[in-house]
Amino acid sequence: MVEVKYYLDENIAKSVLKGLRRKGIDTVSVTDVGMRTKSDIEHIQKALELGRVIVTFDNDFLKLNNEGVTHAGIAFFQDS
């Protein structure tokens, strides 16, 4: 079975990161990888390089997907 690894966007709370890690889920934040304040396309490139799915509330990542930008996956959650 392939383990999915996650890359949490800047808009994901630290409590989510900590909770996922407590469950043993391989997760990094943009801060962990030195990408804070970088552009969305830079985040996609970094997550792809690391083989990680981006977790985000930012629908700009969906727009990049629709434009054909290559990525390792996008887990989009609508902010309520």
N, C-alpha and C positions, 0 to 999 in steps of 0.2 A: 504494500500500500504506500502511496506517495504522501508524504507529509506536506501540508500547505504551510508556508511561512508567510508572515505578514509584516507589512511596512505601514505603520500608522502615521497618517497625515497630521499636520500641526493642529488641526481642529478636533482631534480625538483626545479626550481627557486622559490625564496621567493615571487616573483610577482604573480606566479600562485597560491600559497597558499593564498595570500591576496585576489586575485580576486575571488577564490572559496568561501572564507569566506564572502566576500561582497555579494555574491549571496545567502548566507544562507546555503551553502553546508557544512555539518559536515566533517571537514578536520583537520588532525594533521600532523605535520612534525616529522621527526626522532628527531630533536632537542627538540620539545615540550615534547616528552616522554622519553628523556634522552638516546637515542639510537644512537647518532652520532658516527661514526667510528666502529659500530658493524658489524658483519658478515651478509651476506645475509640470512643465515639460522636463525640467531637471529632476524632479521627483520621479517621474515615470522612468526616465533613463536610469536613475540610481536603483530603483526597485527592480527593474528588468535585469540590470547588472548583478544584483544580489539574488535574483530568482524569487522575488517576493510579490505578493498580491498587495496592492495599495488599499487601505481601509480609509474611507473618507466620507464626509458630508458635502464636499465641494463638487457641485455638478459640472464644473469646468473639466473635470477628468472624463466625464461622459461625452462631452463635446470633443475632446481630443480623441477618444475612442472612435467616435463617429467620423472623424477626419482621417482615420486609418493609422493613427500613431500606434506603433507596436508596444505592447506591454505584457507583463506576466500575469495580469489579472487586476480587476478593479472591483472591490466590494463597496458599493455605494449605499449609504443609509440616509434616508430623508430625515432632516432635522424637524422635530415636531414642535 
